[in-house]
Amino acid sequence: MTDHFLSPRGVSPRPDIHRTASSHIIAGLALALVVAQCLAALFVIGEALGDLAIYRGALIHTANGGNLYEFRYEHEGRPDGYPFTYPPFAAILMFPLAWLPAGVTDILWTAGVAATAIAIALVVAVSATTDRFSEVSGQHASFRVRWEIVLLILALSYPLLHNVILGEISLLIALLALVDGSGIVPTRFRGVLVGVAAAVKLTPLIFIAYFVVTRQRRAAMQAITSFSVATAAGFLLMPSASREYWGSRIFETGNVGEISSGWNKAIAGLLARLGLDDVWLLVVWVVVASIVGLMALYRARVHYRDGDELHAAVVVGCASVAVSPISWAHHQVWGVLAAVVVLHTLRTRMATAVAGGTLLVFFALSPTQGLSEGGSTAMTIAWELPTLVFVVVSLAGLPRSGRRA
């Protein structure tokens, strides 16, 4: 058995027990890496699961009668502490964290992040399986090997490690948008997951625009409806916090972090590091982000018309990272998926080199992204590569599979 990643184009693979064994090895290695990251977060790394601690602390503070957005998680990296930055609907969904012991919460949440990574690999595998490829290798074999490879690539990437170590929710947001955007969800339900994801974290709102430009009107309406219902639930259950968030907190990007930080791989971060003052930074960011976002929607529309809904979803996901004011390492899983799509689609030496270079950005360079000050010119450029990856994917799209003439 083999799959699309491993067999030359046009060559019919033969059943091979050694290849079957190798697929089990890949799966075992991928799962072992994910488990190792989870164990490190739980028992080895000091002050790990910091973002989870913010969620839980803010919810406990609120349950005890405090203001959701006045809570501060004390940390030496920020004198005034880290606040809760998500809409009230996110707090409603996460409220059980306030009732569970910290140790139980840590284990359950970390296991959930690991399960989400596996789910993303499975979604990519299902989306990438087509009749054309199943004719070559058999749909079951193609699916089985491909998800293992995707999971291994994810397990080696810094964005996944960052999600695990911090106890972040970003991976789940990406999964919801990917499932909805890649066309796996039946048409009558499509859009609901994007709306829910956007009610938790605003960046998936760009997928509503994607549904509009691809004329998926039902999906767009259902996304808007589910977003509105979820937001209304926030006003109903947490009225004061909702008024505060939508009235003022939503505009306070400083609560999320410093825009000029070397860790911020959004377009705004790159522009801020160029030394633009606040007024020019806002003007240039709006212009550039608008161009990048509109081009991404155009490229996604082309992919959608070609029948490449996975390609389209990944392009839109990359655009969400690029145009957001702040995008940390745990948001960058879309860049890893973009490289996976390139490998899946082309399978040439040049494509392998391009995808390999892209993956290198998210494997080796990402852990040093915040250390750009005082480095050489070459390293300064290297530190900006993640931003450039998201911009290039948004502007140029991904290789077309030729699924439709």
C-alpha positions in Angstrom: 0.0 0.0 0.0 1.1 3.5 -0.7 -0.4 7.0 -1.1 -0.3 10.1 -3.1 2.7 11.5 -1.2 4.8 8.5 -1.8 4.2 7.2 -5.3 5.4 8.8 -8.6 2.7 10.4 -10.7 1.1 7.9 -13.0 2.8 4.8 -11.5 0.4 2.2 -10.1 1.7 1.0 -6.7 1.6 -2.6 -5.7 0.6 -4.0 -2.3 3.8 -4.2 -0.3 4.0 -5.5 3.3 7.1 -3.3 4.0 5.2 -0.2 3.0 2.3 -1.2 5.3 4.8 -1.7 8.1 6.4 1.7 7.4 3.0 3.3 7.6 2.6 1.9 11.1 6.0 3.2 12.0 5.1 6.7 10.8 1.9 6.6 12.8 3.6 5.4 15.9 6.3 8.0 15.6 3.8 10.8 15.0 1.7 9.8 18.0 4.8 9.3 20.2 5.9 12.9 19.3 2.5 14.3 20.2 2.4 12.4 23.5 5.9 13.5 24.3 5.0 17.1 23.9 1.9 16.7 26.1 4.0 15.0 28.8 6.6 17.7 28.6 3.9 20.4 29.0 2.3 18.6 32.0 5.3 17.4 33.9 8.6 18.8 32.6 8.5 22.4 31.5 8.1 24.9 34.2 5.3 27.5 33.9 3.9 25.6 30.9 0.1 25.8 30.1 0.2 29.6 30.8 -2.6 30.5 28.5 -4.8 27.8 30.0 -4.0 29.3 33.4 -5.2 32.6 32.1 -8.5 31.1 30.9 -9.1 29.2 34.1 -8.0 32.1 36.4 -10.3 34.5 34.6 -13.2 32.2 34.9 -12.7 31.5 38.6 -12.4 35.2 39.1 -15.7 35.7 37.3 -17.4 32.9 39.2 -16.4 34.6 42.4 -18.1 37.8 41.3 -15.2 39.6 39.6 -15.0 41.3 36.2 -13.9 38.9 33.4 -11.6 41.4 31.8 -10.1 42.8 35.0 -8.4 39.5 35.9 -4.6 39.5 35.4 -2.5 36.4 35.3 0.8 37.3 37.0 3.9 36.5 35.0 7.4 37.9 35.1 7.2 38.5 31.3 4.5 41.2 31.8 4.5 43.4 34.8 0.7 44.2 34.6 -0.1 40.6 34.0 -2.0 38.8 31.2 -5.7 39.4 30.8 -8.5 37.3 29.2 -8.8 38.6 25.6 -11.6 36.5 24.0 -15.3 37.4 23.6 -17.7 36.4 26.5 -19.1 33.5 24.4 -15.6 31.9 24.7 -15.8 32.2 28.5 -19.2 30.6 28.5 -17.9 27.6 26.6 -14.9 27.3 28.9 -16.7 27.9 32.1 -16.4 24.2 33.3 -12.7 25.0 33.7 -13.6 27.0 36.8 -15.2 24.0 38.5 -12.4 21.4 37.9 -9.2 21.0 39.9 -6.2 22.5 38.2 -4.4 19.2 37.7 -7.5 17.6 36.1 -8.0 20.6 33.9 -4.4 20.5 32.7 -4.6 16.8 31.7 -8.0 17.0 30.0 -7.1 20.2 28.1 -3.7 18.9 26.9 -5.3 15.6 25.8 -7.9 17.7 23.9 -5.1 19.7 22.1 -3.5 16.3 21.1 -6.8 15.0 19.8 -7.4 18.2 17.9 -4.0 17.7 16.1 -5.0 14.2 15.1 -8.4 15.5 13.9 -6.7 18.1 11.7 -4.5 15.4 10.1 -7.6 13.3 9.5 -9.5 16.3 8.0 -6.6 17.0 5.6 -6.5 13.4 4.6 -10.2 13.2 3.9 -10.2 16.5 2.0 -7.2 15.5 -0.1 -8.6 12.1 -1.1 -10.1 12.3 -4.5 -11.4 9.9 -7.1 -8.4 10.5 -9.3 -6.0 9.5 -6.6 -8.1 6.7 -5.3 -8.1 5.1 -8.8 -4.3 4.9 -8.5 -3.8 3.7 -4.9 -7.1 2.8 -3.4 -9.0 5.3 -1.3 -8.6 3.5 2.0 -4.8 3.0 1.6 -4.4 6.6 0.4 -6.3 8.0 3.3 -4.6 5.9 5.9 -1.0 6.7 4.9 -1.7 10.4 4.3 -3.1 11.2 7.7 -0.1 9.6 9.3 2.3 11.8 7.3 0.3 14.9 8.0 0.3 14.2 11.7 4.0 13.6 11.7 4.7 16.9 9.9 2.4 18.7 12.4 4.1 16.9 15.3 7.5 18.2 14.2 6.3 21.8 13.7 6.7 24.6 16.2 3.1 25.8 15.9 1.8 22.6 17.3 4.4 22.5 20.0 3.4 26.1 20.9 -0.2 25.2 21.2 0.6 22.2 23.4 3.0 24.0 25.7 0.8 27.1 26.2 -2.5 25.2 26.5 -3.9 27.3 23.6 -7.3 27.2 22.0 -6.0 28.3 18.6 -5.7 24.7 17.2 -9.4 24.1 17.9 -10.3 27.3 16.1 -8.3 26.2 13.1 -9.9 22.8 13.1 -13.4 24.2 13.1 -12.6 26.6 10.2 -10.8 23.8 8.3 -13.7 21.4 8.6 -16.2 23.9 7.4 -14.1 25.6 4.8 -12.7 22.4 3.2 -16.2 21.1 2.3 -16.4 18.1 4.6 -19.5 19.3 6.4 -22.7 18.5 4.5 -24.1 21.5 2.7 -27.1 21.9 5.0 -24.9 22.4 8.0 -21.9 24.2 6.4 -21.1 27.5 8.0 -22.2 26.7 11.5 -18.7 25.8 12.7 -17.2 28.9 11.2 -19.7 31.0 13.0 -19.1 29.3 16.3 -15.3 29.6 15.9 -15.6 33.3 15.1 -17.7 33.9 18.2 -14.8 32.4 20.2 -12.0 34.1 18.3 -12.7 36.7 15.6 -10.1 35.7 13.0 -12.3 33.0 11.3 -14.7 35.8 10.2 -12.8 35.9 7.0 -14.3 32.5 6.1 -17.7 34.2 5.9 -16.3 36.4 3.1 -14.9 33.2 1.5 -18.4 31.7 1.5 -19.7 34.9 -0.1 -17.2 35.1 -2.9 -17.6 31.4 -3.7 -21.4 31.8 -3.8 -22.0 29.5 -0.9 -24.9 31.6 0.2 -26.4 29.1 2.6 -23.1 28.6 4.3 -22.5 32.3 4.6 -26.0 32.9 6.1 -25.6 30.0 8.5 -22.1 31.3 9.6 -23.6 34.7 10.2 -26.5 33.2 12.1 -24.5 31.0 14.3 -22.1 33.8 15.1 -25.0 36.1 15.9 -26.7 33.5 18.1 -23.5 32.7 20.0 -22.8 36.4 20.5 -26.3 37.0 21.6 -25.9 34.1 24.1 -22.9 36.1 25.5 -25.1 39.1 26.0 -27.8 37.1 27.6 -25.6 35.2 30.0 -22.8 37.7 30.6 -24.4 41.1 29.7 -21.9 43.3 31.5 -18.8 41.5 30.1 -20.4 41.6 26.6 -21.0 45.3 26.6 -17.4 45.9 27.8 -15.8 43.6 25.2 -17.8 44.7 22.2 -17.7 48.4 23.3 -14.0 48.8 24.1 -11.9 45.7 24.7 -12.2 44.5 21.1 -10.1 47.5 20.0 -7.4 47.1 22.7 -4.9 45.1 20.8 -2.3 45.9 23.4 -4.0 43.5 25.8 -3.1 40.7 23.3 0.5 41.7 23.1 2.9 44.2 21.6 2.4 44.6 17.9 6.1 45.2 17.2 7.1 42.0 19.0 9.3 39.7 17.0 6.8 36.9 17.9 4.0 38.7 16.0 4.0 37.3 12.4 1.1 39.3 11.1 1.7 42.0 8.4 1.1 44.6 11.1 4.0 43.2 13.1 6.4 43.4 10.2 5.4 47.0 9.5 5.8 47.9 13.1 9.3 46.5 13.2 10.1 48.7 10.2 9.7 51.7 12.5 6.5 53.3 11.2 4.8 55.6 13.6 1.3 54.8 14.8 -0.6 56.8 12.2 1.4 55.5 9.2 1.4 52.0 10.6 -2.4 52.0 10.7 -2.8 53.5 7.2 -0.2 51.2 5.5 -1.5 48.1 7.4 -5.1 48.8 6.3 -4.0 49.2 2.7 -1.7 46.2 2.6 -3.9 43.9 4.6 -6.9 44.7 2.4 -4.9 43.9 -0.8 -3.6 40.6 0.7 -7.1 39.7 2.0 -8.9 40.4 -1.2 -6.2 38.5 -3.3 -6.5 35.6 -0.9 -10.3 35.5 -1.4 -9.8 35.6 -5.2 -7.3 32.7 -5.1 -9.6 30.8 -2.8 -12.4 31.3 -5.3 -10.3 29.9 -8.1 -9.4 26.8 -6.0 -13.0 26.3 -5.1 -14.1 26.4 -8.7 -11.3 23.8 -9.5 -12.9 21.6 -6.8 -9.9 22.1 -4.5 -11.7 23.1 -1.4 -8.9 22.1 0.9 -6.6 24.4 -1.0 -9.1 27.2 -0.7 -9.6 26.7 3.0 -5.8 26.8 3.6 -5.3 29.9 1.6 -8.1 31.7 3.6 -6.5 30.4 6.8 -3.1 31.8 5.8 -4.8 35.1 5.0 -6.4 35.2 8.5 -2.9 35.0 10.0 -1.5 37.6 7.7 -4.2 40.3 8.1 -4.9 39.9 11.8 -3.2 42.7 13.9 -1.4 40.1 15.9 -0.6 36.5 15.0 1.5 34.4 17.4 3.3 31.1 16.7 0.3 29.0 17.8 -1.7 30.6 15.0 0.8 29.5 12.4 -0.5 26.0 11.8 -2.0 27.2 8.5 1.6 27.7 7.2 2.4 24.1 7.9 -0.8 22.9 6.1 0.1 25.1 3.1 3.4 23.2 2.8 1.5 19.9 3.1 -0.8 20.9 0.3 2.1 21.8 -1.9 3.7 18.3 -1.3 0.3 16.6 -1.9 -0.4 18.4 -5.1 2.8 18.6 -7.1 5.3 15.9 -6.0 8.2 17.3 -8.0 11.7 18.0 -6.8 11.0 21.7 -7.0 7.8 21.4 -5.1 9.5 19.3 -2.5 12.3 21.9 -2.1 9.7 24.7 -1.8 7.6 22.8 0.7 10.6 21.7 2.6 11.9 25.2 2.9 8.5 26.4 4.1 8.4 23.6 6.7 11.9 24.6 7.8 10.5 28.0 8.6 8.0 26.4 11.0 10.3 23.7 12.3 13.6 25.4 13.0 13.2 29.2 12.7 10.0 29.8 14.6 11.4 29.1 18.1 13.7 32.1 17.6 11.2 34.4 16.1 11.1 36.8 19.1 14.9 37.3 19.1 15.3 39.5 16.0 16.8 42.5 17.8 20.5 42.8 17.3 20.8 40.0 14.8 22.5 40.0 11.4 20.7 41.2 8.3 20.3 37.6 7.1 18.8 36.5 10.4 16.5 39.5 10.5 15.2 38.5 7.1 14.9 34.9 8.3 12.9 36.0 11.3 10.4 37.6 8.9 10.0 34.5 6.7 6.8 33.2 8.4 5.1 36.5 7.6 6.3 36.3 4.0 5.0 32.7 3.7 1.5 33.8 4.7 1.6 36.8 2.4 2.9 34.8 -0.6 0.3 32.1 -0.1 -2.5 34.7 0.1 -1.3 36.5 -3.0 -0.4 33.6 -5.2 -2.5 30.8 -3.9 -1.4 27.2 -3.9 -0.7 24.8 -6.8 -3.8 23.8 -8.7 -4.4 20.1 -8.8 -6.0 20.1 -12.2 -9.0 18.2 -10.7 -11.3 20.1 -13.1 -10.6 21.2 -16.6 
